[in-house]
């Protein structure tokens, strides 16, 4: 018999249950992994028994809140969100695969309720002894909500009361068989590093100003054989936030443009092209509330109010009831789906002996530095392939892993980034980077046609660039100068004519991070989300520099010098 988590995934993917695109992708990811698990080289296997155990445990619990006691009866999506993180295990050692979880849906759909089940189950039934579990938030009151959920389950069940000791005044729940403890922590109460947690609930991520709470908890888990950092949230209206960055990263995981095998993601939301005022779409963001008669009625009434009032009422409805980010989609540079379609298996070997234009983006200090080689596809005019590589000093690597929500260490193992120097090196060695470019040219017998460079930090190596013996162009970082190349790449991606190696997740990450900014004349360039300093776009910048060089050189090559000279002489009054 098929397990309940997998059954839900099949019902969604095969269209028997209404779901938004992102939840559909979460279900598809699970089903795809089931197929992959049959292969020896896939490191995980599905243990349906472990998945069913937490589901069966949940349905022994009692809901005490309300007029009457009620037994827990899980909805199908709850079986999926509870069962999948517990059911996937490592083939090699039997420990759980997923160490992180991000679940997002509209308000009042039982997110904290699910974390209450996880915490009580893992504390007493995972067989781990003397472990620490936490409920975490920015405010003490918010952090206590998930802790209270655990306490309510225990107090409503005589059998559980014998297994746990609750000390309300200490904010401490102890599982008596394992001596694991559950506490609530908050930033205002002095939460700091050093917490080795086997399970933590991080509540309402959209309220977090930065990633400090997440990192304080997550950094303490590295030495543990298994853990689960469970982040739950409704989306918000602050785009310059840790939650928005994390949400973007998780969307990329679901869409396959980022790899994080130890990260479970499920997002219940409307699709970008859905009508927010069509009642049939409510269930996509409200998988629980919209399936109850009273909940659905309330949501429809709130929808009508938001539609008629507009303004802040509409904004609040879109965020809290439809789990949508309030953002301007006109600023998105590259559509992720269009970008993914441009991915190929091609690498530099395919372009051996070919010509290319080089784009160079030098970071300040120890940030990301990137170069891009742009090749014109053979026998295909106005169709291109780009090769991108990046660099970072070893001394800044861990700092950027923590600040950027980016797996630079994983990308290093994949050969996408070269980490230079030792732990005490904090600045990029630009001459080393130029040596790497020369090595690629020699190894693949490439011919460089020109170099477009960002003038920032270029002074120290300008003479080295001249040694390449090709035209150099300073790419002025203004919308007026960059507009044509920026727009052309955007159109090339849309038409599927701008190719890259699909394994280059760092390049993909930078293109998806890029946003459009325009000057008063409507000319465009790219930038990061305002004040989102960790959403790096350096490889994308380097790609635009290379394309800008190509377009400018093409203009020069098409100039008829004799004709232009004749026009000039005529203006000066000269005659043949």
N, C-alpha and C positions, 0 to 999 in steps of 0.2 A: 504493500500500500504506500502511496506517495505521501511524504511528510507534509505538514500544513504550510510550512514556509515556502516550500517549492511549489505546492499547489497554487498558492496565491500568485507566485511569480508567473506560472503558466497561464493562469486566468487573465492576468494583466497583459502579458505579451501577446496572447492569442485573441485579445479583444473582448473577453467575456466580462471584464470589469473596467469601468471608466477610470482613467488615470491620466495625469499630466505627463508630458514628455520625460521629465527628469525621473519621476518614479518609475515610468516604463523602462528607462535606461538602467535603473538600479535593479529591477527585476531581470532584465536581459543580461546584465553583468553576472548575476547569480547563475542563470541557466547556461551562459557561455562557459563559466568556470566549471560547471558540472561536466561539460564535454571535455574541457582541457584536462580535468583531473584524471581522465583515463590514460593520459600520456605520462610516461615515466619522468619526463623532464619538468612537469608541472609540480611544484613543491607542496601543494596542498591537497587535502581530500575532504570530502563531505561526510560528516558523521551525523546522520539523521537522528540517531538516538540522543545525542547531546543537544541537538536543536529542540527535539520534542520534550526533553526533560524540563527545560525552563518554561515552556508553554504549559505543560501539564502542572508544574508547580504553580504557575500564575493562576490557573483555574481552580486551585484549592483555596485561594485567598478569598477574603470577604471585604466588600466595600461597606464601611461603617458610616460614611458621610451621607446625610439625607434623612428622610423620615423612617426608612426601614433598612435593615441589613440586607445586602444583596451579594450573591456569589459573583466573582469575577467571571465574565464571559468575553473572551477576546474577539475582536474583529480580525478579519483575515490580514489586514495590513499590519496589525500589532503582532500577529504570529510571525510575519516576515521580519519586522524590525527587532523583535526579541530573539527569534530563532536563528537568523542568518549569522549574526556575530558570534553566537555560541557554537554553531555547528561546523564551521570551517576550522580545520586543524592542520598543523604542519605534519607532513608525512614522516619526517625524520625523527621528531622528538615527541609528537603528540600534543604539544601545547597549542593553544588557540592561535589562529592566524591573525585575527583582527585585534590590534592594540589601540586603535582610535575609532571613534564613531561620530558622525555628524548627521543629525536628523533635524530637518526643518519643516515646519508646517504652520498653519494659521493658529491663532490663539484658541484655547479651550478644546483642544483635540487630544489631550491626554499625554503630552510629552513628559511632564514631571511624573505622572502616574507610572509610565513605563520605566523610568529610572528608579522609582521606588521599588519596583519588582526586581530589577537587576541587582540593586544593592543588597536587598535582603537575601536573594538567592546566592549571590557570589560570596557573601560574608559567611554563610553557614553551610552551603552545599557544594562548594567548589573544592573542598578538601584541603584548601590552603590554610595553614595555621598562623596565628599571630600577625595577620595582615591588617593593613590600615586602609579604610575606605573613607572617602570624603564627599560631601556635597558642597559645591563651591559656587560663589557668585560675587558680584561687586559689593552688594549690601548683605548684611547679616540676615535681614528679614527674608531676602530672596533665597539665600543659601539654605535657610531652615525649611523651605517648602518641601524639597525632596526628602530631607531628613524626617519631616513630619509624615510624609507618605509612608515611609518605612515603619514609623512608630504606629500609625493607624492600622496598618496590616497586622502588626504583631498584637496589638491590644484587642483586635476584633476576633482573634483565634486563640483558644485556650492552649492548643498544642504548640503554637508558635511562642506563646508567652513563657512556656517552659524552656524554650530553646534560647531565649534572648533576655537580657537585662537592660532596662531602659532607665537611665538617670537623666531626667529632664533638666534638672538644675545644672548639670555639667555639659548638656548637649552631647551625651555619649550613649550609644547603643552598643552592647557587647554580645556577640554570638558565643554562647557558653560552651559549645562543643569544640569550636575552633579558636576561641579567644580573639577572633577578629573584631575590630571596633569600627564604628561608623560615627564620624564627627562632621559638623558643619563649619566651614571656613569662609571668610570673606576678606576682601581687600581692606575694608575699613577696620577690620579687627587684627590687621598686621600679618596677613598671609605672606609667606616668604618662601624661599627655596628650601629644599631638604626634605620634601615629603615623598616617601616611597610608598606609593599607593597601588594596590592591586585592582582598585576600581574607584573612579571618581566621576561624579556628575557635575558638569560645568553648565550652569543654567543661564538661559537668556543671553546668549553670546552677543546679541546686538547692543547690549548695554555696556559692553566692555570697551573702554577707550583705546586699549592697546592689547598686545598679546602677552603681557607680563603674567597674568594669572594662569593662562594656558601653559606657558613655558615653565612656570614654577612647579606646576603639577607634572607636566610631561617629562621634564628633565630628570625628575626623581625616579622615573620608571625604567631607565635604560638597563639597569642590572637585574631587573625582574624577569623571570622566564615567561610570564604572561601578565597582562594587565588590560584594562579597558578604560580609556579616557572617553567618556560619553558626553559629547557636546550637543545640547538641545537649544533650539531657538526658533523664534519667528523672525523673518527678515525685518529690516528697518528702513529708515529714510536717510541714514548717514552713510554716504558713499566713501567718505574718508575715514574708514573704520577698519579695525581688525576683522570684524564679522564679515564685512563686504569682501575683503581679501580672501578670507577662509572660504566663503561661499563660492567665489569665483574659482578657487583652486578645486573645490569639491565638484563643481559643475564640470570642470575640465577632466577630472577623474572619470565621471560618468560618461562623458563624450569621447573618452579615449585619447584625449590630447595631453594627458598627464598620467603618470604611472605611480600608484601608491598601493601596493598589494596588501599592506597591513591596515588599510583605512576603509572602513565601511561607510558608505554614503547613501542617504535616502532623502530626497527633497520632494515634498508635496506642494505643488504650486501650479498656477495656470501657465499655459504656453504663452510665448511672447505675442502671438497673433490671435489669442483667444479674446472674445468679447467679455469684458469684466462684468457686464450687466445681463448676461445670459445665465439664468438660474441653473442650467444643466452643467455649467462649469464649476459650480460651487464645491462639488465633491472632490475636485482635483486638489484643492488646497485644504479642504476640511473632510478628511477621510472618515472621521468619526461623527462630527457634529452634523454634517449634511446628510448622514444616513439615519438620523433620528427625526421623528416627525416634528417635535417642538424645536429642535435645533435648526432644521431646514427652514421652518416658518420664520424664525427669528432672523436668520441670515437673509432671507428674501426681503423682509421688512427693512433691515438695515441697508440692503442694496438700494432699495427704492429711495430711502432717505438720502443716502450719499449721492445718488444720481441727481436728485432734485435740488439739493443744497449746494453741492460742489464744494470748492474750497477745502478747508481743513477737515471737514467731515468726509469728503471723498478721499482725501489723502489717508486718513486714518483707516477707512474701510479697505482701501487697496493694500495697505501694509498688514493690518492685523487680521482681516477676514479673508484676504486673497493671497497672503504671503508673497507679495510682489515688492521688488525694490523700486523706489521712485527715482527713476533716472531718465536722462535724455538719450534715447537710442541713436539720435543723430550724431552723437559724439563717438560712437563705436567705430574704430578704424576698419577692422577686418571681421567679417562674419565668421565665427568659429567653424560652422558647417562648410562654408566655401573653402576655408583654409585647409580643413582636413581632406577635402577632395583633391587638393593639389599635392598631397603627400605621395612620394614614390619610394622605391627601394634603391634608387640610384645613389651612388657615392662618387668620390673623385676619380675612381678607376675608370668609370664610364666616360670621363671627360679628359682622359689622358691625351696630351698633345694639343689640347684646345686653348683658345684665347679667352681671357676674362678681364673684367674691370674689378678693381678692388675698392671696397669701402672700409674706412677705418674710423672707429669711434673710441677715443681714449678717455678713460675715466679719470677722475681726480683721485689721487691717493690710492687707496686700496679697494676701490669699488670694482665692478665688473668692467672689463675692457674686451671689445669684440672686433673681429674683422669678418667681412663677407666677400666672397668671390662670386661674381655674377657671370654665368656663361649663357650665350645664346644657343638655344637648342638647334641641332643640326637640321638643315632643310626646313626649318620652321621659323619664319620671320616673326619677330615680336612675340617670341615664346622663350622663357628663360628658366634656368636652374640656378639655385643659389646654394653655396656651401658656406656654413658659418661655424666659427670657433671662438671660444671665449677664454679669458684668463682672470685669475684672482690670486693674490698673495696668501700663503698658508696662514699667516697670522690673523687674517680677517675672515677666514672661511667659517669658523664656528659662529662668529658674531652674525654673519649674514644668513646662515642657516636658521638662526633663531629669529632674526628680525624680518626676514623676507618671506617666511612661510614657503621656502623653496628648497628642494633637496639637492643642494650643490654637491654634497658628498656622493650621492647616488649618481648625479650627472658626471662627476669625476670618474667614477668606475665605468661609465658608459663612453668615455672619451669625448664628451661634449665640452668639457672645460678642463684647462690645464691649471692646476694649482701649483704655484711657483714658490720656491724658497722654503724656509723653515718656519716654525711656530713664532719666531721673533721677527719675521719679515712682514711688513705692513704696507709696502708700496709695490706697485707693479713695475717690473723691469721691461720698459718699452723696447729696448734693444733685443731682449730675448724674444719678444713677440714678433719683431721684424725678422729675426733669424728663423722663427717657425714658418713664416710665410715663404721665405727663400727656400727652406727645406721642402715645403710642399711643391713649390715651382720646379725644383730639381727632380724630386722623386717622381712626379707625374708628367714631366716634360711640358709644363704649361708656359703660356706666353701671356705676360701681363701687358695690357693695352693702356691703362691709365689708373690713377689713384685719386679717389675723392676722399677728402679727410675733413673731419670736424676740427676747426682751428684750436679748440680747447686743449691745452697741454701739449701742443704739437711742437713748440719751439725747440725742445731738446733733441728732437729726432728728424727735423726737417731736412738737414743735410744727408741723413741716412736714406730718406725717401728719394732724394735726388739721385742716389746711386742706382736706383732701379732703371734709370734712363728712359722714363716714360713721362707723358704729360701729367702734371699734378694740378689738382684744383682744390682750393679751399672752399668747402661747402658752407656758405654762410647760413647760420641757423635762424633764418627768418622765413616766415610764411611765403613771402614774395619769391624768394630764391628756391624754396623747397616744393612749392605747390605742384609743379608739373610732374616731378618724380613721385611725390607722395600720392597724387591722384592716379597716376598711371599704374603704380603697383596695386592700388586698390582695385582698379578695373581688371588688371591681369588676373588677380586672385579670383575675382567674381566670375571670370570667363574660363578659369581652370588652366591658365597659361603661365603660371608662376610656380615652379616646382621646387621641392626641397626633399631631403631625406626624412621620412615620416618618424624615424626614431629620434630625431633631434628635438626633444621636448623643451630644451632651453630656448631654442629659436621660436618654437610655438608659443611658449609662455610669454616671450617678449612681444610677439605680434598681437596676442590677445590682450595684453596689458595696455597697448597703445591706444590713446584717445586722440580725437581730432580737435584742434583749436584753430580758429580762423581770425584773420585780421579784419579791419573795417571794410576791406575790398572783397571779402569773401574768399581770400586765398588761404590755403591750409598748410599745416604742418602737424606732426604728431607730438604728443607730450604724455606724461603720466597723468593719472587722475590727480587733480589739485591736492597737494600736500600728502599724496600717497607715495612717500619717498621709497618704499620698499617694492613697488611694482616696477621692476626694472625693464627698460625697453632698449638697452644698448645694442643687442644684436639686430633689432629692427631698425634702429638708427643707422647702423653700419650698412644694412641692406639698401636703405634709401640713399645713403651717400654714394654707394656703388652705382645705383641706377641713375642718380643725378649726373654722375660723371659720364655715363654712357650717353644720356640724352644731350648733354652739353657738347660732347665730342662729335655726336652725330650732326648737330647744328653747324659746327665748324667745318666738318667734312663735306657738307652739302653746299657750302658757300662757293659760288663761282667767282674766283678772285679777279679774273680779267673783267667780267661784267661789273663787279662792284667798283673796280678802279675806274672804269669808263664813266660810271655814274658820278663818281667823286670828281673826276676831271671836268665833267660837264658843269657841275655846280660851281667849279672854280673858273668857268669861262673858257676852258680849253676846248679846242676843236681838232679833229683829226686832219 
